[in-house]
């Protein structure tokens, strides 16, 4: 480029071209200053357009002219025209080519317009909720209701939380009817609203008790577990149905044959219901499961006393004793599960927290006054005691067996009273009674097992 500028600034005097040389340059498409047909202006010629000024190649080259004579003077060439004319268009053409390649109109670099809908994509599909969602929500609402009760919050607030827990448990059942967890969750909710005191009848909470029984029975059909069968036994015990309680306890010991508490509850309930032979067999299964020596000794003494009672009445086996009429196990329920009523909460019905430990099972209403068997104590230095029972009449026989203490003393039935009498020391205890007496005062606290057989 510096050479080109030098050529533009300095104009050396060149020899003139001959006509023949001018024609040869014209044949090559080069115009010269000395050409007679194209006079050169004194000022610099403006640059041609980048593309249109490019010389087009000739269609055919003319025949070469005869060589010039050897003595001719070398031709004078206008270096300015020769060097600049081809160089500048080529440079500008290259610049135009680069500019054209980088032009925004180029399809390869132009951004493709996209619509807003294309950027958004398909709408996400909502993932269905699993049963765990409803079970967790039900448990959370129940825990909040329990906390509200402990904080003595308004009854309406507690009732609302309980019903929210109930709604989620019911949703789990409706959406996943073959999953036992939904049935168990709702059964536990209703069971928590039943009286926890065995002496308190479940009259006001009877709809909840019946619904809990039905839900637990459905859970049992889907997946039998010892936890469900024991809960069924507990609830039937609250209803005072000893036979149903025994039936579900028998299922429990079959599903969980190493749990001593289940065997103990079964044997004790069998004894209260008059099933003496079955009770002895259950105690025999229970003794090997007890680790505590003191407890094992007590259970063994109970078993021995029952065997003594059996020996006294060989002709009338306990299997012939008719306990309370058996229940068919069917619960009549409304079409929809009962909602929690605020009136019951305000009347003193408390929510029971889930049991962390197994409690002793008790049959509601199964007390000494209407039981065919029981225990009674004669304190140290005493020689008699009274037992009140509604089952005593002129046709019944009373059998006694010493279970603990009273060394060398034999208890006997001294008298029977078949008219209803109330205990002077406990006016709430009324009924027929019989008196147990000893020949002499007992040297220690004496425990006696009694049994009534018609």
C-alpha positions as CSV (number, residue, x, y, z in Angstrom):
1,X,0.0,0.0,0.0
2,X,2.9,2.3,0.7
3,X,4.2,1.6,-2.9
4,X,0.8,2.6,-4.3
5,X,0.7,5.8,-2.3
6,X,4.2,6.6,-3.5
7,X,3.1,6.1,-7.0
8,X,0.3,8.5,-6.5
9,X,2.4,11.2,-4.9
10,X,5.3,11.0,-7.4
11,X,4.8,11.3,-11.0
12,X,8.0,10.4,-12.8
13,X,8.3,11.3,-16.5
14,X,7.9,8.1,-18.5
15,X,8.6,7.7,-22.2
16,X,5.6,8.0,-24.5
17,X,3.9,4.8,-25.9
18,X,3.8,4.0,-29.5
19,X,0.5,3.3,-31.2
20,X,1.2,-0.4,-31.4
21,X,1.9,-0.6,-27.7
22,X,-1.3,1.4,-27.0
23,X,-3.3,-1.1,-29.1
24,X,-1.8,-4.0,-27.2
25,X,-2.7,-2.5,-23.9
26,X,-6.2,-1.8,-25.1
27,X,-6.5,-5.4,-26.2
28,X,-5.7,-6.3,-22.5
29,X,-8.4,-3.8,-21.3
30,X,-5.9,-1.2,-20.0
31,X,-6.3,2.4,-20.8
32,X,-3.3,4.5,-21.1
33,X,-2.7,8.2,-20.6
34,X,-1.1,8.6,-23.9
35,X,-4.0,7.1,-25.8
36,X,-5.2,9.7,-28.3
37,X,-8.9,8.5,-27.8
38,X,-8.9,9.0,-24.1
39,X,-7.3,12.2,-22.9
40,X,-6.2,12.3,-19.4
41,X,-7.5,15.0,-17.1
42,X,-4.9,16.9,-15.1
43,X,-6.7,16.0,-11.9
44,X,-7.0,12.6,-10.4
45,X,-9.6,10.4,-11.9
46,X,-12.4,9.4,-9.4
47,X,-12.4,5.7,-8.4
48,X,-14.8,3.5,-10.3
49,X,-17.6,1.7,-8.5
50,X,-16.4,-1.5,-6.8
51,X,-18.2,-4.0,-9.1
52,X,-19.3,-2.3,-12.3
53,X,-15.9,-0.7,-13.1
54,X,-14.2,-4.1,-13.1
55,X,-13.1,-4.7,-16.7
56,X,-14.9,-7.6,-18.3
57,X,-12.7,-10.1,-20.1
58,X,-12.7,-9.9,-23.9
59,X,-14.7,-12.4,-25.7
60,X,-11.8,-13.3,-27.9
61,X,-8.2,-12.2,-28.0
62,X,-6.9,-10.6,-31.2
63,X,-4.1,-12.1,-33.0
64,X,-0.8,-10.9,-31.6
65,X,0.8,-8.1,-33.6
66,X,4.2,-8.3,-35.1
67,X,7.0,-7.8,-32.7
68,X,8.3,-4.3,-32.5
69,X,11.7,-3.5,-34.0
70,X,14.7,-4.2,-31.8
71,X,15.8,-0.6,-31.9
72,X,12.6,0.9,-30.6
73,X,12.7,2.8,-27.3
74,X,11.1,0.9,-24.4
75,X,7.5,1.9,-24.0
76,X,6.4,4.3,-21.4
77,X,3.7,2.9,-19.1
78,X,1.6,5.0,-16.7
79,X,2.4,3.1,-13.5
80,X,-0.4,5.0,-11.7
81,X,-3.1,3.7,-14.0
82,X,-1.6,0.2,-14.3
83,X,-1.1,-0.3,-10.6
84,X,-4.0,1.4,-8.9
85,X,-6.9,0.6,-11.3
86,X,-6.8,-3.2,-10.8
87,X,-5.8,-3.1,-7.1
88,X,-8.4,-0.7,-5.7
89,X,-11.5,-2.6,-7.2
90,X,-10.1,-5.9,-5.9
91,X,-9.7,-4.4,-2.4
92,X,-13.1,-2.9,-2.4
93,X,-14.6,-6.1,-3.8
94,X,-13.1,-8.0,-1.0
95,X,-14.5,-5.6,1.6
96,X,-17.9,-5.8,0.0
97,X,-17.7,-9.6,0.0
98,X,-16.9,-9.6,3.8
99,X,-19.6,-7.0,4.5
100,X,-22.1,-9.1,2.5
101,X,-21.2,-12.2,4.5
102,X,-21.7,-10.3,7.8
103,X,-24.9,-8.6,6.7
104,X,-27.9,-9.1,9.0
105,X,-29.9,-10.1,5.9
106,X,-27.9,-13.3,5.8
107,X,-30.4,-16.2,6.5
108,X,-27.8,-18.2,8.5
109,X,-27.4,-15.4,11.1
110,X,-30.9,-14.1,11.3
111,X,-32.7,-15.2,14.5
112,X,-35.9,-17.1,13.8
113,X,-38.9,-15.5,15.5
114,X,-40.7,-17.8,18.0
115,X,-44.2,-17.4,19.3
116,X,-44.8,-17.2,23.1
117,X,-46.7,-20.5,23.0
118,X,-43.6,-22.3,21.7
119,X,-41.5,-21.1,24.6
120,X,-44.0,-22.2,27.2
121,X,-44.0,-25.8,26.2
122,X,-46.7,-28.3,27.3
123,X,-48.5,-27.8,30.6
124,X,-47.1,-30.0,33.4
125,X,-49.3,-33.0,34.4
126,X,-50.4,-33.0,38.0
127,X,-49.0,-36.0,39.9
128,X,-51.7,-37.9,41.7
129,X,-51.4,-38.0,45.5
130,X,-50.6,-41.3,47.2
131,X,-52.2,-42.8,50.2
132,X,-49.3,-41.6,52.4
133,X,-50.3,-38.0,51.7
134,X,-53.8,-38.6,53.2
135,X,-52.5,-40.7,56.1
136,X,-49.9,-38.1,57.1
137,X,-52.5,-35.2,56.8
138,X,-55.0,-37.2,59.0
139,X,-52.3,-37.9,61.6
140,X,-51.2,-34.2,61.7
141,X,-54.8,-33.0,62.2
142,X,-55.3,-35.5,65.0
143,X,-52.1,-34.5,66.7
144,X,-53.2,-30.8,66.5
145,X,-56.5,-31.7,68.0
146,X,-54.8,-33.6,70.9
147,X,-52.6,-30.6,71.5
148,X,-55.6,-28.2,71.4
149,X,-57.3,-30.4,74.0
150,X,-54.3,-30.4,76.3
151,X,-54.1,-26.6,75.9
152,X,-57.8,-26.3,76.7
153,X,-58.6,-24.7,73.4
154,X,-62.3,-24.0,72.4
155,X,-64.4,-27.1,71.7
156,X,-65.2,-25.9,68.2
157,X,-61.5,-25.7,67.3
158,X,-60.9,-29.3,68.6
159,X,-63.9,-30.6,66.7
160,X,-62.9,-29.0,63.5
161,X,-59.4,-30.5,63.7
162,X,-60.9,-34.0,64.4
163,X,-63.2,-33.8,61.4
164,X,-60.3,-32.7,59.2
165,X,-58.4,-35.8,60.3
166,X,-61.5,-37.9,59.7
167,X,-61.9,-36.4,56.1
168,X,-58.4,-37.3,55.2
169,X,-58.7,-40.8,56.5
170,X,-61.9,-41.3,54.7
171,X,-60.3,-40.0,51.5
172,X,-57.6,-42.6,51.8
173,X,-60.2,-45.3,52.1
174,X,-62.2,-44.1,49.1
175,X,-59.2,-43.7,46.9
176,X,-57.3,-46.8,48.1
177,X,-60.0,-49.2,49.4
178,X,-57.7,-52.3,49.2
179,X,-55.0,-50.7,51.4
180,X,-55.6,-51.7,55.1
181,X,-53.7,-48.6,56.3
182,X,-56.6,-46.2,55.5
183,X,-59.1,-48.4,57.4
184,X,-56.7,-48.7,60.4
185,X,-56.1,-44.9,60.5
186,X,-59.8,-44.1,60.6
187,X,-60.5,-46.9,63.2
188,X,-57.8,-45.5,65.5
189,X,-59.4,-42.1,65.2
190,X,-62.8,-43.4,66.3
191,X,-61.4,-45.7,68.9
192,X,-59.6,-42.7,70.5
193,X,-63.1,-41.2,71.2
194,X,-64.4,-44.1,73.2
195,X,-64.2,-44.2,77.0
196,X,-60.9,-45.4,78.4
197,X,-62.3,-46.4,81.8
198,X,-63.7,-49.9,81.7
199,X,-66.3,-49.0,84.3
200,X,-67.7,-46.2,82.1
201,X,-70.3,-47.5,79.6
202,X,-69.7,-46.3,76.0
203,X,-73.3,-45.0,75.6
204,X,-72.5,-41.5,74.3
205,X,-69.7,-42.7,72.1
206,X,-71.4,-45.9,70.9
207,X,-71.6,-44.7,67.2
208,X,-67.8,-44.1,67.2
209,X,-67.2,-47.5,68.9
210,X,-69.3,-49.3,66.3
211,X,-67.5,-47.5,63.4
212,X,-64.1,-48.4,64.9
213,X,-65.1,-52.0,65.1
214,X,-66.3,-52.1,61.5
215,X,-63.1,-50.4,60.2
216,X,-60.8,-52.7,62.1
217,X,-62.7,-55.7,60.9
218,X,-62.3,-54.5,57.3
219,X,-58.6,-54.0,57.9
220,X,-58.3,-57.5,59.3
221,X,-59.9,-59.0,56.1
222,X,-57.3,-57.1,54.0
223,X,-54.3,-57.9,56.2
224,X,-54.6,-59.9,59.4
225,X,-52.2,-58.6,62.0
226,X,-52.0,-59.1,65.8
227,X,-52.3,-55.4,66.4
228,X,-55.6,-55.3,64.6
229,X,-57.0,-58.4,66.3
230,X,-56.0,-57.1,69.7
231,X,-57.7,-53.8,69.1
232,X,-60.8,-55.6,68.1
233,X,-60.7,-57.6,71.3
234,X,-60.3,-54.4,73.3
235,X,-63.2,-52.7,71.6
236,X,-65.5,-55.7,72.1
237,X,-64.4,-55.7,75.7
238,X,-65.6,-52.1,76.0
239,X,-69.0,-53.2,74.7
240,X,-69.1,-55.9,77.3
241,X,-69.1,-58.8,74.8
242,X,-66.8,-61.4,76.5
243,X,-67.3,-64.0,73.9
244,X,-66.3,-61.7,71.0
245,X,-63.4,-60.5,73.1
246,X,-62.2,-64.1,73.6
247,X,-62.7,-64.9,69.9
248,X,-60.4,-62.0,68.8
249,X,-57.9,-62.8,71.6
250,X,-57.6,-66.3,70.3
251,X,-56.8,-65.0,66.9
252,X,-54.2,-62.7,68.4
253,X,-52.3,-65.5,70.2
254,X,-52.2,-67.4,67.0
255,X,-50.7,-64.5,65.1
256,X,-48.3,-63.5,67.9
257,X,-47.6,-66.7,69.9
258,X,-44.7,-65.2,72.0
259,X,-46.6,-62.2,73.6
260,X,-47.3,-63.1,77.2
261,X,-49.8,-60.3,77.7
262,X,-52.1,-61.7,75.0
263,X,-52.2,-65.1,76.7
264,X,-52.8,-63.6,80.1
265,X,-55.7,-61.5,78.9
266,X,-57.2,-64.5,77.1
267,X,-56.9,-66.8,80.2
268,X,-58.4,-64.2,82.5
269,X,-61.3,-63.4,80.2
270,X,-61.9,-67.2,79.7
271,X,-62.0,-67.5,83.5
272,X,-64.5,-64.7,83.9
273,X,-66.7,-66.1,81.1
274,X,-66.8,-69.6,82.8
275,X,-64.6,-71.4,80.3
276,X,-62.4,-73.0,82.9
277,X,-60.8,-75.8,80.9
278,X,-59.8,-73.4,78.2
279,X,-58.4,-71.0,80.8
280,X,-56.2,-73.8,82.3
281,X,-54.8,-74.6,78.9
282,X,-54.1,-70.9,78.2
283,X,-52.3,-70.6,81.5
284,X,-50.2,-73.6,80.7
285,X,-49.1,-71.9,77.5
286,X,-48.5,-68.6,79.4
287,X,-46.2,-70.0,82.1
288,X,-43.1,-70.7,79.9
289,X,-43.3,-67.2,78.4
290,X,-42.9,-65.4,81.8
291,X,-39.4,-64.4,82.7
292,X,-40.1,-62.8,86.1
293,X,-40.0,-65.6,88.8
294,X,-42.5,-63.8,91.0
295,X,-45.0,-63.4,88.1
296,X,-44.5,-67.0,87.1
297,X,-45.3,-68.2,90.6
298,X,-48.5,-66.1,90.7
299,X,-49.6,-67.5,87.3
300,X,-48.8,-71.0,88.4
301,X,-50.9,-70.6,91.6
302,X,-53.8,-69.3,89.5
303,X,-53.6,-72.3,87.2
304,X,-53.5,-74.7,90.2
305,X,-56.5,-73.1,91.8
306,X,-58.5,-73.5,88.6
307,X,-57.5,-77.2,88.4
308,X,-58.7,-77.6,92.0
309,X,-62.1,-76.1,91.0
310,X,-62.3,-78.5,88.1
311,X,-61.5,-81.5,90.4
312,X,-64.4,-80.5,92.7
313,X,-66.9,-80.6,89.9
314,X,-65.9,-83.4,87.6
315,X,-69.5,-84.2,86.7
316,X,-70.1,-80.7,85.4
317,X,-67.3,-79.7,83.1
318,X,-66.8,-76.0,82.5
319,X,-67.6,-76.5,78.8
320,X,-71.3,-76.9,79.8
321,X,-71.3,-73.5,81.5
322,X,-73.1,-71.0,79.3
323,X,-71.4,-67.6,79.3
324,X,-73.0,-64.4,78.0
325,X,-74.9,-64.9,74.7
326,X,-72.5,-64.8,71.9
327,X,-72.5,-61.9,69.5
328,X,-72.6,-62.4,65.7
329,X,-69.9,-59.8,65.4
330,X,-72.0,-57.7,62.9
331,X,-72.2,-54.0,63.4
332,X,-75.1,-51.9,62.0
333,X,-73.5,-48.8,60.6
334,X,-74.9,-45.7,58.8
335,X,-74.1,-45.2,55.2
336,X,-71.6,-42.5,55.9
337,X,-69.1,-42.5,58.9
338,X,-70.3,-40.4,61.7
339,X,-68.8,-36.9,62.1
340,X,-67.4,-35.8,65.4
341,X,-70.0,-33.8,67.4
342,X,-68.8,-30.8,69.4
343,X,-71.5,-31.6,72.0
344,X,-69.8,-34.8,73.0
345,X,-66.5,-33.1,73.4
346,X,-68.1,-30.4,75.6
347,X,-69.7,-33.2,77.7
348,X,-66.4,-34.4,78.8
349,X,-65.5,-37.0,76.1
350,X,-61.7,-36.9,75.9
351,X,-59.4,-37.8,73.0
352,X,-57.1,-40.7,74.0
353,X,-53.6,-40.6,72.6
354,X,-52.5,-43.8,70.9
355,X,-51.2,-46.4,73.4
356,X,-47.5,-46.9,73.3
357,X,-47.7,-50.0,75.5
358,X,-50.1,-52.8,75.7
359,X,-52.6,-52.3,78.5
360,X,-54.4,-55.0,80.4
361,X,-57.6,-55.9,78.5
362,X,-60.8,-55.6,80.5
363,X,-64.3,-56.5,79.6
364,X,-66.6,-53.6,80.5
365,X,-69.2,-54.7,83.1
366,X,-67.5,-57.9,83.8
367,X,-67.2,-57.5,87.6
368,X,-67.6,-59.7,90.5
369,X,-71.3,-58.9,90.7
370,X,-72.0,-60.7,87.4
371,X,-69.0,-62.9,86.9
372,X,-68.9,-66.7,87.3
373,X,-65.4,-66.5,88.8
374,X,-63.3,-64.1,90.8
375,X,-60.7,-63.5,93.5
376,X,-61.2,-62.4,97.0
377,X,-58.8,-61.7,99.9
378,X,-59.0,-62.3,103.6
379,X,-56.7,-59.9,105.4
380,X,-54.2,-60.9,108.0
381,X,-55.8,-61.9,111.3
382,X,-59.3,-62.2,109.7
383,X,-61.3,-65.4,109.2
384,X,-64.1,-64.5,106.9
385,X,-65.2,-62.2,104.0
386,X,-68.3,-61.6,101.7
387,X,-68.6,-61.9,97.9
388,X,-71.4,-60.1,96.2
389,X,-72.7,-61.6,92.9
390,X,-75.9,-61.4,91.0
391,X,-75.5,-65.0,89.7
392,X,-76.1,-66.5,93.1
393,X,-79.4,-68.3,93.5
394,X,-80.8,-71.4,95.2
395,X,-79.6,-73.7,92.4
396,X,-76.0,-72.5,92.2
397,X,-73.0,-74.1,93.9
398,X,-69.9,-72.2,95.0
399,X,-66.4,-73.7,94.8
400,X,-63.3,-72.3,96.5
401,X,-59.6,-72.8,96.0
402,X,-56.7,-71.2,97.9
403,X,-54.5,-69.3,95.5
404,X,-52.1,-67.6,98.0
405,X,-51.4,-67.6,101.7
406,X,-53.5,-69.2,104.5
407,X,-51.0,-72.0,105.3
408,X,-52.9,-75.1,106.4
409,X,-56.2,-73.3,106.3
410,X,-59.1,-74.5,104.1
411,X,-61.8,-71.9,103.0
412,X,-65.4,-72.9,103.2
413,X,-68.7,-71.4,102.1
414,X,-70.4,-70.5,105.4
415,X,-73.7,-69.0,104.1
416,X,-75.5,-67.8,100.9
417,X,-78.0,-65.0,100.7
418,X,-80.1,-64.9,97.5
419,X,-81.9,-61.7,98.3
420,X,-80.4,-58.4,97.0
421,X,-78.4,-56.7,99.7
422,X,-76.0,-53.9,99.5
423,X,-72.5,-53.9,101.2
424,X,-72.6,-51.6,104.2
425,X,-69.0,-50.5,103.6
426,X,-69.6,-50.0,99.8
427,X,-73.2,-49.0,99.2
428,X,-72.7,-49.1,95.4
429,X,-72.0,-52.8,95.6
430,X,-75.3,-54.6,95.8
431,X,-76.6,-58.1,95.0
432,X,-76.8,-61.6,96.4
433,X,-73.7,-62.7,98.4
434,X,-72.1,-65.6,100.0
435,X,-69.7,-65.7,103.0
436,X,-66.3,-67.4,103.0
437,X,-64.9,-68.4,106.4
438,X,-61.8,-70.1,107.9
439,X,-61.5,-72.2,111.0
440,X,-59.0,-69.7,112.4
441,X,-57.7,-66.3,111.5
442,X,-55.2,-66.3,108.7
443,X,-51.6,-65.7,109.6
444,X,-51.1,-63.7,106.5
445,X,-53.0,-62.1,103.6
446,X,-54.9,-65.0,102.0
447,X,-56.2,-65.0,98.4
448,X,-59.0,-67.3,97.4
449,X,-60.4,-68.1,94.0
450,X,-64.2,-68.7,93.9
451,X,-66.3,-70.2,91.2
452,X,-70.1,-70.4,90.7
453,X,-71.6,-73.3,88.8
454,X,-75.3,-74.0,88.4
